Amino acid sequence: AGRKVCILSYGARLAEAMAAATDLEARGYAVTVADARWAKPLDKELVNHLAEHHELVVTIEENAIGGFGSAVLEHAAAEGLTDGTHR
């Protein structure tokens, strides 16, 4: 059990996300890649679902401080999805 990873790609990084998924799958991980074509408004329902069903959620985006990854983390923390008790 375990080893479920979600890669949440935003912007022009989908190819890198898919390559990372292939590498992780070869190492025994179950990987979901989600193409986050949305940033505003944040699809909170989808973020909740992904966080609840994966041990690790990684965001990949263009070089942006305070961007998409920050919004995902802020939402997940507010929902109690970062404290390891949601399972």
N, CA, C and O atoms as CSV, one atom per row, in Angstrom:
chain,resi,resn,atom,element,x,y,z
A,1,ALA,N,N,0.845,-1.189,0.000
A,1,ALA,CA,C,0.000,0.000,0.000
A,1,ALA,C,C,0.879,1.237,0.000
A,1,ALA,O,O,2.084,1.146,0.233
A,2,GLY,N,N,0.300,2.354,-0.252
A,2,GLY,CA,C,1.058,3.591,-0.278
A,2,GLY,C,C,1.683,3.835,-1.628
A,2,GLY,O,O,1.345,3.184,-2.617
A,3,ARG,N,N,2.588,4.768,-1.655
A,3,ARG,CA,C,3.329,5.084,-2.862
A,3,ARG,C,C,2.451,5.658,-3.962
A,3,ARG,O,O,2.717,5.448,-5.146
A,4,LYS,N,N,1.409,6.378,-3.578
A,4,LYS,CA,C,0.550,7.032,-4.563
A,4,LYS,C,C,0.919,8.508,-4.626
A,4,LYS,O,O,0.863,9.224,-3.627
A,5,VAL,N,N,1.298,8.946,-5.830
A,5,VAL,CA,C,1.775,10.300,-6.045
A,5,VAL,C,C,0.897,10.986,-7.086
A,5,VAL,O,O,0.493,10.376,-8.076
A,6,CYS,N,N,0.610,12.259,-6.849
A,6,CYS,CA,C,-0.085,13.069,-7.847
A,6,CYS,C,C,0.830,14.211,-8.248
A,6,CYS,O,O,1.388,14.906,-7.398
A,7,ILE,N,N,0.977,14.395,-9.544
A,7,ILE,CA,C,1.712,15.534,-10.072
A,7,ILE,C,C,0.681,16.472,-10.687
A,7,ILE,O,O,-0.018,16.119,-11.636
A,8,LEU,N,N,0.605,17.657,-10.135
A,8,LEU,CA,C,-0.354,18.665,-10.576
A,8,LEU,C,C,0.419,19.695,-11.393
A,8,LEU,O,O,1.141,20.527,-10.843
A,9,SER,N,N,0.259,19.627,-12.708
A,9,SER,CA,C,1.018,20.468,-13.627
A,9,SER,C,C,0.207,21.686,-14.022
A,9,SER,O,O,-0.980,21.587,-14.336
A,10,TYR,N,N,0.870,22.848,-14.001
A,10,TYR,CA,C,0.213,24.085,-14.417
A,10,TYR,C,C,1.081,24.794,-15.447
A,10,TYR,O,O,2.291,24.926,-15.265
A,11,GLY,N,N,0.471,25.239,-16.504
A,11,GLY,CA,C,1.213,25.963,-17.529
A,11,GLY,C,C,1.862,25.010,-18.521
A,11,GLY,O,O,1.309,23.963,-18.860
A,12,ALA,N,N,3.022,25.387,-18.968
A,12,ALA,CA,C,3.710,24.666,-20.046
A,12,ALA,C,C,4.606,23.547,-19.542
A,12,ALA,O,O,5.601,23.233,-20.195
A,13,ARG,N,N,4.299,22.947,-18.431
A,13,ARG,CA,C,5.163,21.931,-17.829
A,13,ARG,C,C,4.588,20.521,-17.901
A,13,ARG,O,O,5.075,19.623,-17.213
A,14,LEU,N,N,3.573,20.313,-18.713
A,14,LEU,CA,C,2.940,18.996,-18.765
A,14,LEU,C,C,3.902,17.919,-19.265
A,14,LEU,O,O,3.881,16.798,-18.758
A,15,ALA,N,N,4.734,18.232,-20.237
A,15,ALA,CA,C,5.682,17.235,-20.749
A,15,ALA,C,C,6.637,16.778,-19.649
A,15,ALA,O,O,6.929,15.588,-19.541
A,16,GLU,N,N,7.125,17.713,-18.832
A,16,GLU,CA,C,8.002,17.349,-17.720
A,16,GLU,C,C,7.259,16.509,-16.688
A,16,GLU,O,O,7.821,15.565,-16.133
A,17,ALA,N,N,6.006,16.848,-16.431
A,17,ALA,CA,C,5.208,16.083,-15.482
A,17,ALA,C,C,5.009,14.643,-15.967
A,17,ALA,O,O,5.105,13.695,-15.186
A,18,MET,N,N,4.735,14.497,-17.250
A,18,MET,CA,C,4.544,13.152,-17.812
A,18,MET,C,C,5.846,12.351,-17.749
A,18,MET,O,O,5.820,11.157,-17.449
A,19,ALA,N,N,6.978,12.991,-18.028
A,19,ALA,CA,C,8.272,12.303,-17.943
A,19,ALA,C,C,8.570,11.875,-16.516
A,19,ALA,O,O,9.064,10.771,-16.285
A,20,ALA,N,N,8.271,12.742,-15.559
A,20,ALA,CA,C,8.474,12.396,-14.152
A,20,ALA,C,C,7.570,11.229,-13.748
A,20,ALA,O,O,7.987,10.346,-12.998
A,21,ALA,N,N,6.341,11.231,-14.243
A,21,ALA,CA,C,5.410,10.139,-13.936
A,21,ALA,C,C,5.941,8.815,-14.467
A,21,ALA,O,O,5.877,7.796,-13.779
A,22,THR,N,N,6.461,8.827,-15.674
A,22,THR,CA,C,7.015,7.605,-16.259
A,22,THR,C,C,8.166,7.087,-15.409
A,22,THR,O,O,8.255,5.887,-15.148
A,23,ASP,N,N,9.047,7.983,-14.977
A,23,ASP,CA,C,10.178,7.598,-14.137
A,23,ASP,C,C,9.704,7.033,-12.795
A,23,ASP,O,O,10.209,6.008,-12.337
A,24,LEU,N,N,8.743,7.698,-12.171
A,24,LEU,CA,C,8.235,7.237,-10.877
A,24,LEU,C,C,7.522,5.893,-11.007
A,24,LEU,O,O,7.669,5.031,-10.140
A,25,GLU,N,N,6.753,5.706,-12.076
A,25,GLU,CA,C,6.070,4.430,-12.289
A,25,GLU,C,C,7.073,3.296,-12.450
A,25,GLU,O,O,6.831,2.184,-11.981
A,26,ALA,N,N,8.192,3.565,-13.106
A,26,ALA,CA,C,9.245,2.554,-13.260
A,26,ALA,C,C,9.858,2.183,-11.918
A,26,ALA,O,O,10.453,1.114,-11.778
A,27,ARG,N,N,9.719,3.054,-10.941
A,27,ARG,CA,C,10.245,2.810,-9.594
A,27,ARG,C,C,9.175,2.243,-8.649
A,27,ARG,O,O,9.418,2.086,-7.452
A,28,GLY,N,N,7.996,1.938,-9.193
A,28,GLY,CA,C,6.965,1.295,-8.401
A,28,GLY,C,C,5.900,2.191,-7.817
A,28,GLY,O,O,5.077,1.736,-7.023
A,29,TYR,N,N,5.899,3.438,-8.188
A,29,TYR,CA,C,4.877,4.360,-7.690
A,29,TYR,C,C,3.655,4.336,-8.598
A,29,TYR,O,O,3.770,4.146,-9.808
A,30,ALA,N,N,2.494,4.530,-8.003
A,30,ALA,CA,C,1.260,4.754,-8.757
A,30,ALA,C,C,1.132,6.265,-8.902
A,30,ALA,O,O,1.067,6.981,-7.903
A,31,VAL,N,N,1.095,6.751,-10.136
A,31,VAL,CA,C,1.153,8.189,-10.370
A,31,VAL,C,C,-0.073,8.667,-11.137
A,31,VAL,O,O,-0.494,8.055,-12.119
A,32,THR,N,N,-0.629,9.768,-10.665
A,32,THR,CA,C,-1.682,10.485,-11.368
A,32,THR,C,C,-1.093,11.813,-11.814
A,32,THR,O,O,-0.461,12.511,-11.021
A,33,VAL,N,N,-1.294,12.164,-13.067
A,33,VAL,CA,C,-0.901,13.487,-13.556
A,33,VAL,C,C,-2.187,14.250,-13.861
A,33,VAL,O,O,-3.038,13.786,-14.620
A,34,ALA,N,N,-2.309,15.421,-13.260
A,34,ALA,CA,C,-3.463,16.282,-13.521
A,34,ALA,C,C,-2.958,17.549,-14.193
A,34,ALA,O,O,-2.049,18.210,-13.690
A,35,ASP,N,N,-3.554,17.884,-15.334
A,35,ASP,CA,C,-3.202,19.090,-16.061
A,35,ASP,C,C,-4.082,20.220,-15.535
A,35,ASP,O,O,-5.248,20.347,-15.909
A,36,ALA,N,N,-3.510,21.023,-14.677
A,36,ALA,CA,C,-4.266,22.105,-14.037
A,36,ALA,C,C,-4.342,23.288,-14.991
A,36,ALA,O,O,-3.579,24.245,-14.859
A,37,ARG,N,N,-5.233,23.228,-15.923
A,37,ARG,CA,C,-5.382,24.314,-16.890
A,37,ARG,C,C,-6.027,25.530,-16.239
A,37,ARG,O,O,-6.167,26.576,-16.873
A,38,TRP,N,N,-6.408,25.402,-15.015
A,38,TRP,CA,C,-7.049,26.468,-14.250
A,38,TRP,C,C,-6.121,26.913,-13.156
A,38,TRP,O,O,-5.388,26.094,-12.601
A,39,ALA,N,N,-6.127,28.152,-12.836
A,39,ALA,CA,C,-5.413,28.660,-11.669
A,39,ALA,C,C,-6.363,29.528,-10.850
A,39,ALA,O,O,-6.359,29.496,-9.620
A,40,LYS,N,N,-7.159,30.286,-11.549
A,40,LYS,CA,C,-8.144,31.148,-10.887
A,40,LYS,C,C,-9.459,30.972,-11.620
A,40,LYS,O,O,-9.518,31.236,-12.821
A,41,PRO,N,N,-10.482,30.551,-10.972
A,41,PRO,CA,C,-10.451,30.152,-9.563
A,41,PRO,C,C,-9.832,28.763,-9.400
A,41,PRO,O,O,-9.912,27.925,-10.299
A,42,LEU,N,N,-9.230,28.539,-8.268
A,42,LEU,CA,C,-8.652,27.242,-7.950
A,42,LEU,C,C,-9.767,26.207,-7.837
A,42,LEU,O,O,-10.775,26.449,-7.174
A,43,ASP,N,N,-9.591,25.077,-8.471
A,43,ASP,CA,C,-10.578,23.997,-8.404
A,43,ASP,C,C,-10.374,23.265,-7.077
A,43,ASP,O,O,-9.688,22.245,-7.010
A,44,LYS,N,N,-10.974,23.799,-6.045
A,44,LYS,CA,C,-10.769,23.295,-4.682
A,44,LYS,C,C,-11.272,21.874,-4.514
A,44,LYS,O,O,-10.668,21.089,-3.784
A,45,GLU,N,N,-12.359,21.532,-5.172
A,45,GLU,CA,C,-12.895,20.173,-5.076
A,45,GLU,C,C,-11.898,19.156,-5.637
A,45,GLU,O,O,-11.694,18.093,-5.052
A,46,LEU,N,N,-11.293,19.482,-6.751
A,46,LEU,CA,C,-10.302,18.584,-7.343
A,46,LEU,C,C,-9.068,18.482,-6.458
A,46,LEU,O,O,-8.553,17.384,-6.246
A,47,VAL,N,N,-8.586,19.604,-5.940
A,47,VAL,CA,C,-7.425,19.580,-5.047
A,47,VAL,C,C,-7.726,18.710,-3.834
A,47,VAL,O,O,-6.885,17.910,-3.425
A,48,ASN,N,N,-8.910,18.857,-3.256
A,48,ASN,CA,C,-9.294,18.035,-2.111
A,48,ASN,C,C,-9.264,16.558,-2.481
A,48,ASN,O,O,-8.706,15.744,-1.745
A,49,HIS,N,N,-9.855,16.211,-3.604
A,49,HIS,CA,C,-9.916,14.816,-4.038
A,49,HIS,C,C,-8.505,14.245,-4.229
A,49,HIS,O,O,-8.207,13.147,-3.758
A,50,LEU,N,N,-7.654,14.984,-4.911
A,50,LEU,CA,C,-6.300,14.503,-5.159
A,50,LEU,C,C,-5.527,14.340,-3.855
A,50,LEU,O,O,-4.836,13.339,-3.668
A,51,ALA,N,N,-5.637,15.312,-2.956
A,51,ALA,CA,C,-4.921,15.244,-1.680
A,51,ALA,C,C,-5.423,14.097,-0.811
A,51,ALA,O,O,-4.643,13.477,-0.088
A,52,GLU,N,N,-6.701,13.817,-0.875
A,52,GLU,CA,C,-7.277,12.739,-0.062
A,52,GLU,C,C,-6.919,11.358,-0.581
A,52,GLU,O,O,-6.973,10.391,0.178
A,53,HIS,N,N,-6.554,11.236,-1.858
A,53,HIS,CA,C,-6.314,9.926,-2.462
A,53,HIS,C,C,-4.860,9.670,-2.847
A,53,HIS,O,O,-4.558,8.666,-3.491
A,54,HIS,N,N,-3.965,10.565,-2.459
A,54,HIS,CA,C,-2.540,10.395,-2.749
A,54,HIS,C,C,-1.726,10.728,-1.506
A,54,HIS,O,O,-2.080,11.619,-0.734
A,55,GLU,N,N,-0.625,9.996,-1.327
A,55,GLU,CA,C,0.255,10.285,-0.194
A,55,GLU,C,C,1.059,11.562,-0.432
A,55,GLU,O,O,1.464,12.235,0.516
A,56,LEU,N,N,1.284,11.888,-1.695
A,56,LEU,CA,C,2.095,13.054,-2.038
A,56,LEU,C,C,1.485,13.764,-3.230
A,56,LEU,O,O,1.141,13.138,-4.233
A,57,VAL,N,N,1.354,15.082,-3.112
A,57,VAL,CA,C,0.918,15.909,-4.240
A,57,VAL,C,C,2.048,16.890,-4.521
A,57,VAL,O,O,2.485,17.626,-3.636
A,58,VAL,N,N,2.510,16.887,-5.759
A,58,VAL,CA,C,3.590,17.772,-6.192
A,58,VAL,C,C,3.024,18.711,-7.250
A,58,VAL,O,O,2.326,18.275,-8.165
A,59,THR,N,N,3.324,19.990,-7.124
A,59,THR,CA,C,2.922,20.930,-8.171
A,59,THR,C,C,4.141,21.303,-9.005
A,59,THR,O,O,5.247,21.464,-8.490
A,60,ILE,N,N,3.907,21.435,-10.298
A,60,ILE,CA,C,4.945,21.861,-11.231
A,60,ILE,C,C,4.380,23.028,-12.022
A,60,ILE,O,O,3.283,22.939,-12.574
A,61,GLU,N,N,5.135,24.130,-12.077
A,61,GLU,CA,C,4.686,25.309,-12.802
A,61,GLU,C,C,5.885,26.112,-13.274
A,61,GLU,O,O,7.031,25.785,-12.965
A,62,GLU,N,N,5.609,27.155,-14.020
A,62,GLU,CA,C,6.661,28.076,-14.417
A,62,GLU,C,C,7.242,28.711,-13.160
A,62,GLU,O,O,6.639,28.628,-12.089
A,63,ASN,N,N,8.356,29.315,-13.273
A,63,ASN,CA,C,9.041,29.934,-12.143
A,63,ASN,C,C,8.232,31.111,-11.609
A,63,ASN,O,O,8.360,32.235,-12.095
A,64,ALA,N,N,7.399,30.843,-10.605
A,64,ALA,CA,C,6.537,31.894,-10.062
A,64,ALA,C,C,6.432,31.743,-8.546
A,64,ALA,O,O,5.869,30.765,-8.054
A,65,ILE,N,N,6.962,32.694,-7.821
A,65,ILE,CA,C,6.827,32.698,-6.369
A,65,ILE,C,C,5.432,33.201,-6.030
A,65,ILE,O,O,4.981,34.212,-6.569
A,66,GLY,N,N,4.751,32.492,-5.136
A,66,GLY,CA,C,3.406,32.905,-4.761
A,66,GLY,C,C,2.376,32.571,-5.811
A,66,GLY,O,O,1.306,33.178,-5.845
A,67,GLY,N,N,2.677,31.622,-6.665
A,67,GLY,CA,C,1.789,31.267,-7.759
A,67,GLY,C,C,0.875,30.107,-7.449
A,67,GLY,O,O,0.333,29.990,-6.351
A,68,PHE,N,N,0.715,29.251,-8.442
A,68,PHE,CA,C,-0.220,28.130,-8.365
A,68,PHE,C,C,0.096,27.191,-7.200
A,68,PHE,O,O,-0.798,26.824,-6.438
A,69,GLY,N,N,1.356,26.807,-7.065
A,69,GLY,CA,C,1.734,25.893,-5.973
A,69,GLY,C,C,1.403,26.459,-4.612
A,69,GLY,O,O,0.956,25.733,-3.724
A,70,SER,N,N,1.620,27.752,-4.441
A,70,SER,CA,C,1.290,28.410,-3.172
A,70,SER,C,C,-0.208,28.382,-2.910
A,70,SER,O,O,-0.643,28.175,-1.778
A,71,ALA,N,N,-0.998,28.590,-3.966
A,71,ALA,CA,C,-2.457,28.562,-3.813
A,71,ALA,C,C,-2.943,27.169,-3.436
A,71,ALA,O,O,-3.839,27.022,-2.605
A,72,VAL,N,N,-2.346,26.139,-4.054
A,72,VAL,CA,C,-2.722,24.761,-3.727
A,72,VAL,C,C,-2.365,24.451,-2.272
A,72,VAL,O,O,-3.183,23.891,-1.542
A,73,LEU,N,N,-1.152,24.810,-1.845
A,73,LEU,CA,C,-0.726,24.550,-0.469
A,73,LEU,C,C,-1.586,25.311,0.536
A,73,LEU,O,O,-1.987,24.757,1.560
A,74,GLU,N,N,-1.866,26.570,0.245
A,74,GLU,CA,C,-2.694,27.372,1.148
A,74,GLU,C,C,-4.072,26.734,1.325
A,74,GLU,O,O,-4.576,26.635,2.444
A,75,HIS,N,N,-4.674,26.307,0.228
A,75,HIS,CA,C,-5.989,25.672,0.308
A,75,HIS,C,C,-5.911,24.348,1.073
A,75,HIS,O,O,-6.735,24.083,1.948
A,76,ALA,N,N,-4.918,23.519,0.739
A,76,ALA,CA,C,-4.788,22.214,1.396
A,76,ALA,C,C,-4.579,22.380,2.901
A,76,ALA,O,O,-5.143,21.622,3.690
A,77,ALA,N,N,-3.783,23.353,3.299
A,77,ALA,CA,C,-3.558,23.602,4.724
A,77,ALA,C,C,-4.841,24.049,5.411
A,77,ALA,O,O,-5.145,23.601,6.517
A,78,ALA,N,N,-5.590,24.927,4.762
A,78,ALA,CA,C,-6.850,25.409,5.341
A,78,ALA,C,C,-7.863,24.288,5.499
A,78,ALA,O,O,-8.703,24.330,6.398
A,79,GLU,N,N,-7.788,23.279,4.622
A,79,GLU,CA,C,-8.709,22.142,4.678
A,79,GLU,C,C,-8.204,21.022,5.579
A,79,GLU,O,O,-8.876,20.001,5.722
A,80,GLY,N,N,-7.036,21.191,6.188
A,80,GLY,CA,C,-6.472,20.165,7.065
A,80,GLY,C,C,-5.904,18.978,6.299
A,80,GLY,O,O,-5.816,17.873,6.835
A,81,LEU,N,N,-5.517,19.205,5.041
A,81,LEU,CA,C,-5.025,18.122,4.194
A,81,LEU,C,C,-3.511,17.974,4.241
A,81,LEU,O,O,-2.949,17.130,3.544
A,82,THR,N,N,-2.851,18.781,5.050
A,82,THR,CA,C,-1.384,18.728,5.123
A,82,THR,C,C,-0.878,18.156,6.430
A,82,THR,O,O,0.333,18.064,6.631
A,83,ASP,N,N,-1.771,17.771,7.321
A,83,ASP,CA,C,-1.327,17.333,8.649
A,83,ASP,C,C,-1.268,15.814,8.807
A,83,ASP,O,O,-0.996,15.313,9.897
A,84,GLY,N,N,-1.519,15.087,7.728
A,84,GLY,CA,C,-1.409,13.620,7.775
A,84,GLY,C,C,-2.555,12.923,8.465
A,84,GLY,O,O,-2.466,11.719,8.710
A,85,THR,N,N,-3.627,13.618,8.790
A,85,THR,CA,C,-4.743,12.994,9.499
A,85,THR,C,C,-5.978,12.797,8.635
A,85,THR,O,O,-7.003,12.322,9.124
A,86,HIS,N,N,-5.898,13.151,7.368
A,86,HIS,CA,C,-7.092,13.096,6.508
A,86,HIS,C,C,-7.422,11.701,6.027
A,86,HIS,O,O,-8.480,11.517,5.426
A,87,ARG,N,N,-6.593,10.721,6.252
A,87,ARG,CA,C,-6.859,9.358,5.801
A,87,ARG,C,C,-7.654,8.607,6.819
A,87,ARG,O,O,-7.975,7.436,6.612
